[in-house]
């Protein structure tokens, strides 16, 4: 499976959204971008309700059995919500125009705090955290369009209640 949706639907979504695909962008590049875009969406799987309909052998996080929206609306076990596909198209366009931008490679030990080249000296803002999770979180871009499309399918977080 190359990713959620189809190349034709992705191209139509981008056109309606006002995104311009460069001349000479062939089907193979769009397919590869959709694959990478879908991988970005699947990173949210731990926040989706339900389980993969096809079990662990299913390539993508959707379709899901037992899934529901944030508001409790049931999602059929053979359905991939349109918003999930559209979020993957958003991610695919970012990947098409800037490959690898949504999956940065992070090396915490190679962080530069101060750089000097000739007369020019720059000091960058740095985090005091050395936690790998914090370093990855700081380096991972947030695409608000993707987040906005996905949030109705993310599990609500309930505060813990302790009874003694």
C-alpha positions in Angstrom: 0.0 0.0 0.0 1.5 3.3 -1.1 -0.4 5.4 1.5 -3.8 6.6 2.3 -6.0 7.6 -0.7 -4.9 7.9 -4.3 -2.6 10.1 -6.3 -5.6 11.5 -8.2 -7.3 12.4 -4.9 -4.1 13.9 -3.5 -3.6 16.0 -6.6 -7.2 17.2 -6.4 -6.9 18.0 -2.7 -3.7 20.0 -3.3 -5.4 21.9 -6.2 -8.4 22.8 -4.1 -6.2 23.9 -1.3 -4.1 26.1 -3.5 -1.0 24.1 -3.4 1.1 24.1 -6.5 2.8 20.9 -7.6 6.0 21.6 -9.6 6.0 20.8 -13.3 7.7 17.5 -14.0 6.5 15.9 -10.8 5.7 12.4 -11.9 3.4 9.8 -10.4 6.3 7.9 -8.7 7.3 11.1 -6.8 3.6 11.6 -5.7 3.3 8.0 -4.7 6.5 8.2 -2.6 5.4 11.4 -1.0 2.0 9.8 -0.1 3.8 6.8 1.4 6.0 9.2 3.6 2.9 11.3 4.5 1.0 8.2 5.6 3.9 7.2 7.8 3.6 10.6 9.5 -0.1 10.1 10.2 0.5 6.5 11.5 2.8 8.0 14.1 -0.4 9.2 15.8 -1.7 5.6 16.1 -1.1 5.4 19.8 -3.7 8.2 20.2 -6.3 6.6 18.0 -9.1 4.5 19.5 -9.7 0.9 18.5 -7.2 -1.5 16.9 -6.1 -2.3 13.3 -8.9 -4.2 11.6 -6.4 -6.5 9.9 -4.3 -7.0 13.1 -0.6 -6.5 13.4 0.0 -7.5 9.7 -2.0 -4.5 8.5 0.4 -2.0 6.9 -1.4 1.2 7.9 -3.0 2.3 11.2 -6.4 2.6 9.4 -9.0 1.1 9.0 -9.6 0.3 12.7 -12.1 -1.9 14.6 -13.7 -0.3 17.6 -12.6 3.2 16.6 -14.7 6.3 17.5 -14.4 10.0 17.2 -13.5 12.3 20.1 -17.3 12.8 20.5 -18.0 9.0 20.7 -19.3 8.5 17.1 -18.6 5.0 16.0 -16.4 4.6 12.9 -17.1 1.5 10.7 -14.3 -1.1 10.8 -13.8 -0.9 7.1 -13.7 2.9 6.8 -10.8 5.3 6.6 -12.2 8.7 7.5 -11.8 11.4 4.8 -10.0 13.7 7.3 -7.3 10.9 7.9 -6.8 10.8 4.1 -6.7 14.6 3.9 -4.2 14.8 6.7 -2.0 12.4 4.9 -2.3 14.6 1.7 -1.1 17.6 3.8 1.8 15.6 5.1 2.5 14.2 1.6 2.7 17.7 0.1 5.2 18.8 2.7 7.2 15.7 2.0 6.9 16.3 -1.8 8.2 19.8 -1.6 10.7 19.2 1.2 11.6 15.5 1.5 12.3 14.3 5.0 11.1 17.5 6.6 8.5 15.7 8.8 11.0 13.0 9.9 14.1 14.9 11.1 17.1 12.9 12.1 18.2 14.1 15.6 21.6 13.8 17.1 21.6 15.3 20.6 25.3 15.2 21.1 25.9 17.3 17.9 23.9 20.3 18.9 25.6 23.6 18.3 25.1 26.4 20.8 27.5 29.0 19.4 28.9 29.4 15.9 31.5 31.9 14.7 32.5 32.4 11.1 34.8 35.3 10.5 33.3 38.5 12.1 29.9 36.9 12.4 29.0 35.1 15.7 25.7 33.5 16.4 24.5 31.9 19.7 21.4 29.7 19.4 18.7 29.2 21.9 19.1 25.8 23.5 17.1 23.5 25.8 18.7 22.4 29.0 17.0 19.0 28.6 19.1 16.1 27.7 16.2 13.6 27.5 16.1 11.9 24.1 12.3 12.3 24.1 12.6 16.1 24.7 15.3 16.5 22.1 13.1 14.6 19.5 10.0 16.6 20.5 11.9 19.9 20.0 13.2 18.8 16.6 9.9 17.4 15.3 7.9 20.0 13.3 4.3 20.6 14.1 2.0 21.0 11.1 -1.1 22.6 12.4 -3.2 21.7 9.4 -2.4 18.0 10.0 -3.1 18.3 13.8 -6.4 20.1 13.0 -7.6 17.3 10.7 -6.6 14.5 13.1 -7.8 15.8 16.5 -11.4 14.5 16.1 -10.0 11.0 15.9 -7.6 11.2 18.9 -8.6 9.7 22.3 -9.6 12.2 24.9 -7.3 12.3 27.9 -9.2 11.9 31.1 -7.7 13.2 34.3 -6.8 10.5 36.8 -9.0 10.1 39.8 -7.7 8.6 43.0 -10.0 7.0 45.5 -8.7 6.2 48.9 
